[in-house]
Amino acid sequence: MSIQSWIDRWDAQQEVNLPDREERFTALIDAVAEGVGRPDPLVLDLGCGPGSLSVRLLKQLPEAIVVAADADPLLLGLGRAAYGDTIRFVEVDLAVPGWSAQLGLDRQADAAVSTTALHWLSPAALAAMYAELAKTLRPGGLLLNGDHLGESAQTAPTLLRIGRAIIEREERRRAPAGHAEDWSGWWAAVKADQELADLVAERERKQTGGGHHGSPSGLLATHVDALTAAGFAEIGTLWQRGDNRLLCAVLA
Ligand SMILES: C[S@@+](CC[C@H](N)C(=O)[O-])C[C@H]1O[C@@H](n2cnc3c(N)ncnc32)[C@H](O)[C@@H]1O
């Protein structure tokens, strides 16, 4: 199977839990275009996977410089093979302090973007990552994070319950027979492709992805608190559907 076909299948399985993924990409990229104030921004894609957001951003903002960061060698390998001529992919673990120095930046970034990735970090690692990001962005720089970021079961249990029920009802209407391929189906298929055997072996050697259990930073408040502590001034939701939102934070 071609690299582009694997990325297309990646996009399809991501949409299983995220039917508004393309709409959220569009809102995020519009926010970058509107918010950075120059046609050639330096943009960091945090937890880029195979580059789905980066490539769409570059299509809308062809003068942008995009540095795409992820810890998974297989997803980075797909991204490099498909888009390596226009996007620089860098292997870093965002949970390990010092990640920003590995990006090889020659100036402060105008924006950091991310989709469906930062909820993977523990709250402590997320706070450290945002603090390091604040030193990597220019004053007034933007964080734009598209993710499922929900209400707290302690402070808003009813909103949480009804919000989840709305999404589940919508999902039953949208796909009553289920989906062709989900996240685990995609990974099982990709691991069986002999042409990707080297990347699969590298991923297994580094045990990437083995630490992903649930959504340790899936609460909106975890992000708002960590961004505030890191020195971001305005923090708010620019686009939302259920708990799927585009969170924006502006560095002071
Ligand atoms: C669900 S995927 C989303 C990928 C891409 N942003 C997209 O929307 O298609 C989550 C990504 O976060 C990356 N990730 C998770 N924890 C990470 C960490 N500590 N450092 C770097 N990347 C991480 C994973 O490797 C994976 O590529």
Ligand as a Chemical Component Dictionary entry (heavy atoms), coordinates in Angstrom:
data_LIG
# 
_chem_comp.id                   LIG 
_chem_comp.type                 NON-POLYMER 
_chem_comp.pdbx_formal_charge   0 
_chem_comp.three_letter_code    LIG 
# 
loop_
_chem_comp_atom.comp_id 
_chem_comp_atom.atom_id 
_chem_comp_atom.alt_atom_id 
_chem_comp_atom.type_symbol 
_chem_comp_atom.charge 
_chem_comp_atom.model_Cartn_x 
_chem_comp_atom.model_Cartn_y 
_chem_comp_atom.model_Cartn_z 
_chem_comp_atom.pdbx_ordinal 
LIG C1  C1  C 0  -4.000 10.791 17.969 1  
LIG S1  S1  S 1  -2.427 11.217 17.347 2  
LIG C2  C2  C 0  -2.763 12.767 16.527 3  
LIG C3  C3  C 0  -1.765 13.080 15.450 4  
LIG C4  C4  C 0  -2.065 14.316 14.604 5  
LIG N1  N1  N 0  -1.903 15.536 15.369 6  
LIG C5  C5  C 0  -3.431 14.257 13.982 7  
LIG O1  O1  O 0  -4.308 15.050 14.338 8  
LIG O2  O2  O -1 -3.631 13.396 13.108 9  
LIG C6  C6  C 0  -1.525 11.702 18.805 10 
LIG C7  C7  C 0  -0.061 11.984 18.521 11 
LIG O3  O3  O 0  0.587  12.518 19.660 12 
LIG C8  C8  C 0  1.889  11.983 19.705 13 
LIG N2  N2  N 0  2.429  12.069 21.070 14 
LIG C9  C9  C 0  1.867  11.590 22.203 15 
LIG N3  N3  N 0  2.662  11.819 23.263 16 
LIG C10 C10 C 0  3.757  12.457 22.778 17 
LIG C11 C11 C 0  4.940  12.951 23.392 18 
LIG N4  N4  N 0  5.168  12.811 24.699 19 
LIG N5  N5  N 0  5.854  13.551 22.605 20 
LIG C12 C12 C 0  5.647  13.695 21.267 21 
LIG N6  N6  N 0  4.541  13.242 20.638 22 
LIG C13 C13 C 0  3.604  12.628 21.389 23 
LIG C14 C14 C 0  1.692  10.544 19.265 24 
LIG O4  O4  O 0  2.898  9.927  18.872 25 
LIG C15 C15 C 0  0.709  10.722 18.129 26 
LIG O5  O5  O 0  1.333  10.946 16.911 27 
# 
loop_
_chem_comp_bond.comp_id 
_chem_comp_bond.atom_id_1 
_chem_comp_bond.atom_id_2 
_chem_comp_bond.value_order 
_chem_comp_bond.pdbx_ordinal 
LIG C1  S1  SING 1  
LIG S1  C2  SING 2  
LIG S1  C6  SING 3  
LIG C2  C3  SING 4  
LIG C3  C4  SING 5  
LIG C4  N1  SING 6  
LIG C4  C5  SING 7  
LIG C5  O1  DOUB 8  
LIG C5  O2  SING 9  
LIG C6  C7  SING 10 
LIG C7  O3  SING 11 
LIG C7  C15 SING 12 
LIG O3  C8  SING 13 
LIG C8  N2  SING 14 
LIG C8  C14 SING 15 
LIG N2  C9  SING 16 
LIG N2  C13 SING 17 
LIG C9  N3  DOUB 18 
LIG N3  C10 SING 19 
LIG C10 C11 SING 20 
LIG C10 C13 DOUB 21 
LIG C11 N4  SING 22 
LIG C11 N5  DOUB 23 
LIG N5  C12 SING 24 
LIG C12 N6  DOUB 25 
LIG N6  C13 SING 26 
LIG C14 O4  SING 27 
LIG C14 C15 SING 28 
LIG C15 O5  SING 29 
# 
